[in-house]
Amino acid sequence: MSQTADRYSKALFELAQEQNILEAVQATMSDIRKFIINLADFRQFLSNPLLSYEERCVILKALFEGKVPDIFYRFLIFITYKGRLNILKEICESFDSMYLVQTHQMRVYVKTALPIRDEDKTAINQHLKDKFQQQMITRWTLDPSLIGGFRIFAQGKLYDYSFKSQLSHFSQTIT
């Protein structure tokens, strides 16, 4: 992430903390990030150099005023004025990182070859919580190509306990 995005997100984060609306702003930032990822028209709006400041403000007002925390709406207008609306996704990601650190949480992605029971999910989450000393926000997905076992992606590292990986390693060892 850019230093510019980090500075803007830190300013918004501190304001949200001061006003005791950190959770609401975090939820809004998460929704906005999803909009940016999933809606091509919204991405195009954010980076369109042909729109004037006034045109952007009219669109932002129609989309967000009264629908998001006021501090966030004013923040959008501010970064529009500063010509930084094009880095909104990076600002959202930086804000999310600060939020996770502040709340002692960590995002973890687990891929399994087969569906697993809730008790096993709970055990894996507890093991990860003990290992990293943080609350886990776990996203579970199925990937039959793993053949069996699972992969965990946490804190930028991949922990691969899949049969596919073990078979590949075994194949490399014997050849």
C-alpha angles and dihedrals in degrees: 000000000000124000088236092057090047092053094049094045091048091053092050091044092054092047091049090050092049091051093044093237099111094124093051093048091046091053090049093048090051091051092047091051089053090050091052092049097044105033117066092188091057092049089050091050091052094053102032106124093192095070117092123226090255093051091050091050092052090052093045090049092052092047103040118011109116091003099078132037109291092237090058093048091050089047090055091051090048096051088045089055089049091049093243102117088108091069095051093115091055090047090053091050092048091048090051091052091052091047092052092050092047093050095040093241133137133198115231128183118206124188118192130187092221135021111276132209122259090243090058091048089052091049092049091048091049092050091050091046090053092046097048100027092228138102112265126232099193128193113197122202135171121236112175090187088076087072090208140346125038147266125225123200112196133154093354094307130109117219105195118196096156126131089229091060093044092050091049091050091047091049091051091048096054096044 
